[in-house]
Amino acid sequence: MDTWATSSVSPQIAALRWDDVAGERQNMPLGERAKATLLRPMQLRPQAHDIIRTWAFYTIVKSHYHFGALPWETVMISGHGLDAAGRSIHKSLGNAPIVPEALIARHSADAVRYWACNGSVGADQSIDEMMMKQGTRLANKLWSAARLIEAHSGGQGQLRAEAQPIAFDTLEWADRALLAWLQELITHATASFRSYDYASALAATERFFWHTFCDNYLEWVKGRLYDGSPTERSAAQATLARTFATILKLLAPILPHVTEEIYMQLFAGDARSIHTSAWPQADPALRNPAAEQLGEALLAITLAVRRFKSTEQIGLGAPLSRLTITATSGLRAQLEQCSTDIRSVSRAQTLAFTNEPGVNSIEAAPGLWIAIER
């Protein structure tokens, strides 16, 4: 007998209610006993790497003795939090730099979870409050994006979070590109979560949210949202709602509190928690190589404009007198259809398209040149 005598039968205690006295268990309704039996084997045992020999192995042996079967389908091994000296934090050592309650009070529960989920399965990681501050920045950015989207919801009341059919031919090229990239993100994040690589799912989703969605797409469509035609505005609104709802769901396992608050505020018409809503599914109909190629061209133009403004030491929102774009005929025709979005991100007062690059043109991407006049 040792301290793992009861811990090693934790699946039996949890699923089969072995902690009940014999009389109470015998009086358990047959249906309840049947449901309890269905919970074995369990799906997942999460635990740290220091108790593999004890908790994991003992539990497997006990289940073998009692049932001749494994107790769970999968074991996920976590690492330890480390102090400044690189030692595992233990109550007996008294070496916790700050207690969890204080960390939560200082940074929020979501920020602490963000730090924890940036570590790989089985790997130890130092207590890093700078990483928690980054989690707070992410939560604040989600709120900022939510306020912008809510302000431009088109007066339609509550937005729809569930994947509604989108008429592809009503979308602008930037919308199509974003939705195509979103399908790739859904596929990657879902596969990562299924393999318990939550750090990879978080990194991909966060990168998409900060850079693809906020830094680029929102800047492309602001012109449409404020001054576009009803059709242009409607396409941006539908794309924003679909994409942002998906981002919230992909982040919900990591940041459960802020995603729930935003989801219920924006999408409360669905009348259920984000944590009981459907997981995003990639839509093959929204995968479009032509849209992705055009999106890459928009990214190249955006980067070139920002690099020019940085070199000239002028603000990103400063106007440009003229922006001239040269591209192959097919690409040029598509970019001309993106004039509103290009003007939005560049603040170009005059936007021109030509067949041949001028002497001041720079190659922003293969087959794509731009000339910028301040």
ABEGO torsion letter per residue (X at the ends): XBAAAAAAAAAAAAAAGAABBAAAAAABBAAAAAAAAAAOBBABBBBBAAAAAAAAAAAAAAAAAAAGBBABABBBBBBBBBBAAGBBBBAAAGABABBAAAAAAAAEAAAAAAAAAABBBGBBBBBBAAAAAAAAAAAAAAAAAAAAAAAAAGGAEBBBABBBBBBAAABBAAAAAAAAAAAAAAAAAAAAAAAGBAAAAAAAAAAAAAAAAAAAAAAAAAAAAAABBAAAAAAAAAAAAAAAAAAAAAAAAABAAAAAAAAAAAAAAAGBBAAABBBBBBBAAABBAAAAAAAAAAAAAAAAAAAAAAAAGBBAABBBABBBBBBBAAAAAAAAAAAAAAAAAAGBABBBBBABBBAABBBABBGBBBBBBX
